[in-house]
Amino acid sequence: MIRPSTFSIVAYDPGENAWGVAVASKFLAVGAVVPWARAQAGAVATQSYANTSYGPKGLDLMQQGLSAQETLDALLKEDPQREQRQVGLVDAQGGAATFTGSECYDWAGGITGGNFAVQGNILVGEKVIYAMAERFEESAAAFHWRLVHALLAGDRAGGDRRGRQSSAIYIAKPQGGYGGFNDRWIDYRVDDHPDPVKRLEELLELRDLYFEESPDSERVKLEGENLRKMQKILKAQGYYQAEIHEDSRYDLDTRKALRVFIGNENFEERTDFEQGWIDRPVFDYLLRHFGDAS
């Protein structure tokens, strides 16, 4: 029997039109068990002798129009071992519900708020879930960061009283997946790590670097000194063979070299090869990582 003794938050962001779960535990690969989410349906966290059927069943019921509380009631009614379960749900409209069975190990409990539910078991105390709720409500960051900031607040408040091992975040958004082909917008896991929530935070920083989009005002035009800096990196890495001059232009050789280099570094989504610009965070990263040869 799987017993992810854990703390989690399920939430809905109406501005982003996204549903997500963030979770951490002293349990190997908690992300393989607890978080479930589906665009236009809701999100579910199932833990404490987890009944993993709660995930797909709960999402199906909420997609059919049941509220989070109605879905929770239906799931528990069919489960003879419900008193061992802990579950949090948020529905398509942001309605939230949480349940902690009487046989969950102390400390165990949950709370709900506007568009979210927080729950945990085998915690150092109730301060964990209150720290999570407070941080989520106070944060003005992007949705994925609100979830991880809440998780980090719970972790730093003591979290799972047995220690740390794994963490995960899963967010669904209509056409949010890679290339717009599915709703799996953000899906990152830390399966085994001494400080898994902090590591999850680091992974999200990388995710933003690779996949976020800068406004026009933060795009670096490859001309003048910026162009020469990039050409020097390209030349140092073996992609560009021509001489670099004070009056260098973004010519065909530079464009070809940049396309190969950027492709190898996986920054295609943040570069326009024809127009000759790179998003500022990526440009700065490349200068730091490969050395500003200027």
Secondary structure, DSSP 8 states (H G I E B T S, - for coil): -----EEEEEEEETTTTEEEEEEEESSTTGGGTSEEEETTTEEEEEESS--TTHHHHHHHHHHTT--HHHHHHHHHHT-TTGGG-EEEEEETTS-EEEEE-TTS-SS-EEEEETTEEEEESSBS-THHHHHHHHHHHH--S-HHHHHHHHHHHHHHTT-BTT---EEEEEEE-TT-SGGGSSSEEEEEEE-S-SSHHHHHHHHHHHHHHHH----GGGEEES-HHHHHHHHHHHHHTTS--S---TT----HHHHHHHHHHHHHHT-GGGEETTTTEEEHHHHHHHHHHH----
